[in-house]
Amino acid sequence: MDLNEQLLRELSDLFLGDLRSSRYYQGLSADERANLEKQIARDAANGVRPLVPGASSDQIANLCAQAEAELGLTLPSSVLGVLTVVDGFVENGVSLYGADRDLNEEETVPGLVAQNLALWSSFPESAQKYLFVGDSELWFFAYEISSSSFVALSHSAMSPVHRFSGIEALVNDMLAQALGHFDEHSEDTKGTLQSQPPKLPGTDFSLN
């Protein structure tokens, strides 16, 4: 399964709409606005989704080094592969963590290493057990290290309620939630941990 390109482009279009209606954009001079629009057009022409970029090879290398030094983990190749396509996002209460930024860089999405350090501190039982890759208002999304599988965890119990077929299925589900596609399924019923998982809007594992 691949990441859903249609959903990624829809997210990009949504971010562009938010940008163009923002005070920041309206406050730009005519020349600054024209230059920004030219950059957006160049990105689109080069196959880059405006405002939804993938991580660069240098960012991935730095992230791997940070994870080994601060988390004591070698990041799964599947996680790194997704980040090269979409380096995190935040929308509608759903966050996919991205490559951590240097102190002098602006952070637009939660950093994967920083988020895991914070969550491992808040939930010590999860340390070295789960690599958290994202969250929503009710769920944490994580890589379960012992089983090499991707799961949705209940916020309240910090226990799995669903296993995804892979990280692509997980991120597609997160994209659908972020964009409000509550009736779209990106995952089948395989891997469900409960015979009748919670019926929560916007999650394929709860709709099946």
N, C-alpha and C positions, 0 to 999 in steps of 0.2 A: 504494500500500500504506500502511496506517495502522499505528501502534503497536498491539500486541496488548493490548487492555484486560484480557482475562482473566489474562494473565501479570502485568500491572502490579498487579492486585488481589490476585493470589496472593502477589506480593512484599510488598505492604502487609500482608496477613494474617500472613505469616511474620515480618515485623518486629514486628507487634503481639504475636505469641506470644513472641518473644524479650524484648520489653519487659516483658510481664507476668510472666515468669519470672525477671527480672533482680533483682539485689540492690537496685538503685536503686528499682525499683517496690515491692519488698517493704518497703523502708525508709521509704516515704512514710506519712504519717499517714492516718487514714481519710478526713479531709476533703480532703487533697491528692490522694489516690487517686481520690476521687469527682469532684473538679474535673477531673482529667486525663481520666477516663472520659467526663465530659460534653463536654469539648472534642473528644475523639475521635468521639463520637456526632454532635456538631454538624458536624464536618468531613465525616463520611460522609453526613449528611443534605444537605449542601450540594454533594455530588458531588466532594468532595476526598478523595483516597485518603490515609488516615492514614499518616504517616511516609514517604510517597512523593509529596511535593508537586512541583509545577512551580515554576519560577523566576518571580518577579514581574517586572513591566515595569521597575521600577527596577533590579533585579538584572541584567536583560538589558542595559539601557542601560549600567550600570557595567562589565559584562563586555565589551561592544563597545568601550568607551573604553579599557579595560585592554589588550585585544588589539591595538588600533591603536597604543597608546603603547609597549607592551613587546614585542610580537611583530612589529609592522609589518604586520599582516594585518587585512583586513576579514573578519569571520567569515561563513561561508556562512549564508544565511537558513534552509537546511534544518537546520543544527545548532541555530540559535537556536529554531526551531520545536519541535524535540524537547525542548529544555531547558525550554520553557514547559509541557510535559506532564509530564516527569520530570526534576527537577534533580539528576541523577546518582544513583548507588547503589553500594554495595559489598556483595557477598555471594558466598560460595563461591569466593573467589579471582578474581572478576570485578568490574571497576570501570568504571563510566561516569562520566567527569569532569563536574563541574557548575560553576556560576558560582562564581568565587572570592569568598571572604568577606573583609570588612574585618578588620584585626588584632584588633579588639575583639569580633569575632563568633566563635562556635564553628564550626569546620569539621568537618562530618560526612562529607563526600565529598571526594576530591581535586579541587582547583581546576584548571580547564582551562588557564588561563594559566600558573600555577605549574608544572604538570606538563610543559607544552611547553617552558618555559624550562629545566627540569631535563633533559628528554630531549634537547633540542637541544644542551645542553652535553655530555651523555654520548655522544651520537651526532651529531657535527658534520655528517656527511653528510646527515642528515635535516632540518637547519635550512632553513626556507623551502621545503622540498620536501613535507613532510607536516605536517598539523595533527593531532596525536594527540587522539582523543576518548575513548579507553578502553584497557583492557588486561585480560589474563588471565594465567595462569601461563605460557602458551606463546606468546601472541600479543599484538601491539599492534594496536589498531583505529584507523584514521586516514583522513583526507581527503587524497587525493593532489592537490596543488594544480594540477599541470600538466594533469591529465586531468579534473579536477572530479569524481572518483569516490571511492567509499569502499572501502577495502581492509583485508584482514587481513595483517599483516606478521609474518614469523618473528622471534622474539626473537634467535635466533642469527645469522641472516644479514641482518636488517633489510631483507628483500626481500618483495614481495607474493606471497602464495600463493593469494589469492582476491580477486575484485572482487564487491562486492554491488550489487544493482540500485538501492540507495538507502540512506540512513541508517536508514530505518524497518526495512528488512530486517536491517541490521547490529544495531540495538538489540534487535529481536525475538530474534535469535540469541543475543545476550548475555544477555537475560532467560532464555531457555531453558536456557543453560548454568548461569546462577546458580541456577536453581531445580531443576537436575538432570534436566531433561527431555531426556535424551540421545537419545530416539528420535523427537523431534518435528522436523519440517522447517519452517523459516520462509522458506526461499529456494530457488529452483530452481537448475539447474545452469548457467544463463547466467552468463558472466563468469569461469568457472573458468580459472585460468591454467595449470594442469597437467592432463593427461589423467587422472591418478590422484593427486589431492591427498592429503596425509597423513591417515590414518584416526585422528582424534583424537576421543574421546568428547565429546559435547555441542556439536558444531559442525556446522551444517547443511552447510557447504561441504566438510567432510571426510566426511560421511555420504553425499553424493550421488555 
